[in-house]
Amino acid sequence: MLHYAIVCLVIALIAAVFGFGGIAASAVGIAKILFYVFVIMAVITFVLSLLKKG
């Protein structure tokens, strides 16, 4: 999922360079959402692994 967030960020940067503001804004929005979902899932997995070992 982090891979998809990075891909969306790269697409946003390329779109911004070529002047496609709307596409760049949507790609950045998607990248932000995917990044936050990735962080939340990583934290949940970390906590669950600590609980399973303890």
Legacy VTK file of the C-alpha trace (Angstrom):
# vtk DataFile Version 3.0
C-alpha trace
ASCII
DATASET POLYDATA
POINTS 54 float
0.000 0.000 0.000
2.909 2.315 0.660
4.017 1.550 -2.888
0.712 2.861 -4.253
1.012 6.026 -2.167
4.470 6.670 -3.586
3.235 5.991 -7.132
0.389 8.485 -6.686
2.844 11.033 -5.331
5.115 10.592 -8.353
2.133 10.951 -10.687
1.167 14.143 -8.845
4.666 15.554 -9.205
4.795 14.772 -12.925
1.335 16.260 -13.442
2.344 19.394 -11.539
5.442 19.820 -13.706
3.341 19.654 -16.861
0.721 22.041 -15.460
-2.196 19.708 -14.847
-3.310 21.204 -11.542
-6.531 19.236 -11.117
-4.905 15.888 -11.759
-2.013 16.751 -9.467
-4.360 17.751 -6.647
-6.363 14.532 -6.918
-3.238 12.380 -7.043
-1.862 14.100 -3.939
-5.169 13.521 -2.168
-5.115 9.836 -3.043
-1.484 9.540 -1.954
-2.284 11.146 1.415
-5.213 8.822 2.038
-3.207 5.712 1.117
-0.301 6.831 3.292
-2.512 7.368 6.336
-4.230 4.013 5.823
-0.790 2.377 5.580
0.382 4.042 8.811
-2.775 3.014 10.679
-2.493 -0.587 9.489
1.207 -0.693 10.421
0.487 0.566 13.942
-2.363 -1.926 14.404
-0.160 -4.785 13.213
2.643 -3.691 15.543
0.335 -3.505 18.552
-1.244 -6.874 17.774
2.176 -8.496 17.443
3.182 -7.091 20.828
-0.009 -8.415 22.407
0.451 -11.852 20.839
4.003 -12.182 22.189
3.087 -10.879 25.636
LINES 1 55
54 0 1 2 3 4 5 6 7 8 9 10 11 12 13 14 15 16 17 18 19 20 21 22 23 24 25 26 27 28 29 30 31 32 33 34 35 36 37 38 39 40 41 42 43 44 45 46 47 48 49 50 51 52 53
